[in-house]
């Protein structure tokens, strides 16, 4: 992990809840994996980490190193994190779970490619006594714990920002570019955004974007421009920054001299730079260090056979499991006005990274010096 990410993880971990990893429960039942005589595992653990794709920058740039670092801290460097990335293929991810089971991991952290398709794999892990932490997306099946951001709040933050950018126009026409239908978070983002936008805008076109891919968002946006007319689109709800990039490219290719406001999410470097230049109106900054730290804490505690009472702050249900121990991390609306107080202050990016030569003039104009 580079110095910047170490600073980010340590800074957020310092402000995260203090977590006691003392044993709270009894020894695992006989059907579970063998544990030590004291009824819990030692620090020589093997934690499986399965992330969904590597196109969105956050997974390998932020989540993986943060989780690895925290697991190491919690176990005195004795634990091993076994990592695999599914590259947006649900079948591949199911095979990766099988491999993790064969390798006898002590706990699994899974960010599902397809929250429903992963259910059987979660059941297999559970049958082998391997606890599962659903990371970022609420997977189906008998998961033991879940950490994510408040995803409806993400949508509300995006919707409020879009309304702010649209001003006082009466029911302006917007395009809704939602995420993939295989991601349960996408439905929550949409629900949150529409709770703010309904009745105040006209939905000219709406899309569920396959696999969250920027090129699919670009194609969808081209279709919306053709159907509605480039001058009739007052704003675009984009569920994340990657898609926002594809959307903005389609708008520019259509010859628009002034781009309508476009939302985003994830505070990707390219998205932050587009915010600086004014091409993208906003993003949603999600404190990845805090989410990753919590996932690591949950996985290590579960691997040791400990309860999550001192970690989880709430409970949620999925289709088949009730009362899942949960931590939801708050989010922040990221605009040109608070870049210094968010991603720079938290050490996610340096000023030099954002304000490279191409963006220096825009940074100067934005007061980023």
N, C-alpha and C positions, 0 to 999 in steps of 0.2 A: 504494500500500500504506500502511496506517495505521501509526502509530508502534509500536503493540503488535506487529504482525506483523513490522515491520522488526527490532525487538528480538529476536523469537523466531527469525527466520531467521538473524540474525547470531550469536546466542548458540549455536545448534546448529551452524551452519557452523564456528564456531571450535573446536568439539570434534570435528567430523567429520574423517575422515582427510584429510591433506594430499594434494592431487592435482596431479601434474605433468602439464601439457598439452603437453609437448614432443613433437614428432613421433617416433613409434617405428617406424612402418611405412613401406613403400614407397608410391609413388604408386598411386592406385586403378587397377584394370584398365580397359582401354579401354571396356568396356561401361558403366562408371560415369559419373557426371556429370563434366564437365570440372573439373580442379583447376588450381591455380597451378603455375608452373614449378618451384617447390620441392617439389611432390608433395603439398601440403596446401592447404586453403582458408585464406583470411585470416579476419578477425573479422567481415566483412560477411556474416553468415549469416542464413538464414531458417529458424527452427525451428517446425515445426507442433506444436501441442498440442491433442489431442482428449480431452476428458473425457466421462464417460458420462451424467451426469444432474446436475440442479441442485436436487433435493429434499433429498438429504443435504448438510448444511451444509459439510462439509469441502472439497468440490471447488472451489467458487468463493471461499470465505472463506479457505482455507489454501493448497491446492495451486497454484492458478493464480498468485496473487501471489508465492508463494515461488519457483516455477520462473521466472517472468518476471524477478524480481530477480536470481537467480543467473546466468541466461543473460546478463543485462546486465553483471554483475560480471566474468564470464569473458571477455567480448568488448569490454570498455571502452565499453559502451553502443552498440556498432555493430550488434549483431544485432537482428533483429526476431522476436518471437514471434507467430505467427499462430494465433489461438485459435478453437475451435468446441466447442460442447456439444451432444451428441446427444439430450439430454432423454429418455433411456431408450429410444431407438428405434434398433435395429441397422441398419435400412435407411438411416436418416438418417446414421448414422456412416459407413457405406460410401460414401455420396455425398460426405461431408466429406473422406474420404481421396482420392477422385477429384479434388476441388477442390484439395486440397493438392498433389497430383501436378502438376496443371495449372499451379499457381502456382510450381512448381519449388522447393519447400522443400528444404533441405539435409539435414534429418533430421526424423523424426517421433517424438513421444512419444504413445503411445496407451494410454488406459485403456479397454479394450473393454467395450461394453455386453454383447455376447455373444462370449465368447472363441473359439468355434468359427466363428461366422458371419463374423468379421473376417478369417479366414484368406486368402480370395481377395484382399482388399484389401491385406493385408500382402505377398502375392506380387506384386501390381501395383507397389507401392512399390519392392520389391526389384528388380524387372525394370527400373525406371527409375533404379536406382542410389541410391535413397534409403534409408539405414539406419533401422531401427525400434527404438525402446526401448519395451518393454512396461512400463507403469507400473501398479503396484498389483495388476493381474491378469495372469496368465500367458496371453497370447494365443497362439493357434495360428498356424502359418505360420513362415517363415524370419526370425524376429526376431533382432536382433543383441545385445540386452542386455535385462536385466530387473531391476527393483528393486521391492521390496515389503516387507511385514513378514513375520515368520515366522508364517504363517497357521495352521499346526497348533498352534503355541504359543499363538496367540490363543485357539483353542478349549480348549486345556488350561487356560489361565488362567481362562477362563470356567467350565469344569467344576469346577475346584478351588474357586473362589469359591462356586459354588452348593452344593457339598458342605459347605463351611464353614458356610454359612447354614442348611443343613438340619439340622445337628447330628447327633445319634446315632440318628435314626429309622431303623428297619429297612426298607430298600428303599422309601422314600417315592415316591409317584406324582408324576411331573413331566410337563410338556408341553414338547416340543421344537419351537421355532419357528425353523427354519433359514432361510437366505437363498434367493435365486433360483437355480434349477438352471442358468441361463445364465451364472452367475458361478462360475468354478472355485474361487475363494476360499471360497465357501459350503460346498463339499464338504470343503475342508481344515479349516474351522472345525468342521464337524460331526465329522469324523474325530478331530480333537484333543479335542473335548469328550467324545466317546463313549469315547475311550481312558481317560478318567478316570472317567466315570459308569457305564460298563457293569458290571453285576453289583452295583452299589451303589444303583441307583434302578430304579423301574419306569416305563417309558415309557407313560404313559396315552394320549397322542395325540402324533403327530409330523406336522409340515407342512413342505413346501418352499414358501416364501412368494413368490408371483409378484411379480417386479420389486422386491422388497424394500419394497413400499409399506406404510406404517403402517396404512392402511385395510384392506389385505388381511390383515395380522396381526390386526387388530381382529376382522375377520369370522371368521378361523380360531379365535381365542380364544373367541369367542362359541359356536362349534360345540363346542369342547372342554369348555366349562363345561356346556353342555347335555348332552353325552354322559357326562361324568364326575361332574358335580355340583360346585358351587362350593366346597363344604367338603372335597372329596377331592383337591384340587390342592395339593400341598405346596410346589411351586416351579415356575418357568418358566425354561427356557433360551431366551433371546432372543438372536439372533446380532448384533443391533445396537441402537443407542439409538432410532432412528426407530421400529422395530417395537416396542420396549419401551414406547414411548408409547402405541401402539395397544392393546397387550396390557393395560397398566395401566388404560386407560380402560374396556376390556371388563370387567375384574375389578371396578372401582369401580361400573360400571353394574349389575353382578350383585348389588350390595348387600353386598359383603364389608367387614366392619368392620376387619379386619386383613388386609393384602395379603400374599400369599406372596412370598418373595424372587424377584426378576426380574433377570436379567443383561442386559448390553448391550455395546456396542462403539462406539468413535469419540469418546468424551468430548465429545459435542455439548453445547452450553450447557444446553439443556432437560434432557438426561440428567444432567448434573452437578447441576442444581438439584433434580431428582427424588431424586438420591442424598442431597443435603442434607436434604430433607424426610423421607427414609426410604421413599418410594414405590418407588424402584428401589434394589436392593442394591449393584450395581457396574457399572462400564463398563470397557472396555479403552482405556487411553490409548496412542495411537500417535504418536510424535514426527514429525508431518507435516513440519516443517522439514527434518529429516534426509533423509527419503525424497525430498522435492522437490529438495533440493540435489543428491543423487546422480543423479536423473533428468536434471537440467540438465547436470551434469558429463559424463554418458554421452553425451547428445545432442550437445553441443558438440564433444567429442572425436571422435565418429564423423563428424560433419559435416566436420571438418577432415581426416578420413582417418587418424586416430590410433588406436592400440590402446588397450585398456581394462585393461591389466595392472596399472596403478597405482591403478585405481579398484575393479574387481571383486574380491571376496574369495572367491567360490565360483562354481560352475557348476550349472545345472539343465538338464533336458531337457523339451521339450514333445513332442507326438505325432510331429512330423516333423523336429525340429531338436535335435541333441545338443550339449552343452557350451556352453550359452548363458551368457555372462558375467553374473554375478548379484551383487547386494548385498541381503541381508536385514537389516532394521532390527529391533532388539529392542523388545518391548512391555512395558507395566506395567499391573498390576491397579489400577484406580482405585476407591477406596472413600472413605467419609466421612473416614477417618483420614489420607489422604495428598493431599487436594486442594491444600493449600498447597505441598506438595513436588513437585507435578507440573504441573498446568495453570496454576497461578498463578506458580510459580517460573519456568517456561519462557516466560511472557508470552503464553500462549494466551488467557487471560481475566484481567481484573482482578478484585479482590475486589468492587468496586462492581458489576461486570456480573453476577457470580454472586449477590451479596447485594442485589438490588434490593428495593424496599419490600415486595413480596409475600413475599420469602424472608428478610427481616431477622431475624425471630424464630427461624427454623430455623437460620440461620447463627450466631446468638448461641449457641444450644444446642449447635451443633457446634464451637464454639470458633473460628469464622471471623470474626474481628473486625479 
